[in-house]
Amino acid sequence: FGATRYETATAVAARISDVADIAGGRAAIVVRGDSFADAVIAGPATFGPAATTGSLPILLVQRNRVPDTVASAIRNLGITRAYVIGGPAVVSDATKRQIENLGVTVSRIAGPDRYGTATALADFLTAPIAIGGFGWDPATVGLVNISDASGGFDAVSATGILGPNRRVLLGTSAAQLPAPTTSWLRARNGATKGITVVGGQSAIPPLVVDQARSAARGV
């Protein structure tokens, strides 16, 4: 633990004995520290590329600033590659440049909202390793309520089943399957055969599950 959430994240990162090496450099995930959505979306990705060892620490930043303790952690961990999850309205370009100024190659993964960011990350995770993705198989995916009303709790729980099995996390609300999630499933052209629904019927009602099934079938 640390005195703040930012310091707690760096304390956890320091306990990772095997930080993932990606494209010849140690890698980390960077998310905004005062909003849960992007952090829980990124959870499964901490398990790294398929058929590799090592974990990616999650480091927290403020919208317009990299806390000093986080900058120190990036140096101490030897991080040379970072994936910023979320658009400039969440983690500003100025913050991205601060990370780059530490000698880190930064890639931003984002969509127009949290559901679009989840599918943008899913695109990255399922892209072949040869072109810079993580090589995850889209045959089975996770569906989790990541709306503000959810508090992010089911998404936290989902990391333990999705990450080790290299299954991407797709987001939904209780009201309906969001358009980015629907489009992502349809675009797989039937390649997604299984959907792991995390959460009870109040979190993801049967109607939403049916919408996801139909989208996966291309309907």
Secondary structure, 3 states (H helix, E strand, C coil): CCCCHHHHHHHHHHCCCCECEECCEEEEEEEECCCHHHHHHHHHHHHCCCCCCCECCEEEEECCECCHHHHHHHHHHCEEEEEEECCCCCCCHHHHHHHHCCCCEEEEECCCCHHHHHHHHHHHHHCCHHHCCCCCCCCEEEEEECCHHHCCHHHHHHHHHHCCCCCCEEEECCCCCCHHHHHHHHHCCCCCCEEEEECCCCCCCHHHHHHHHHHHCCC
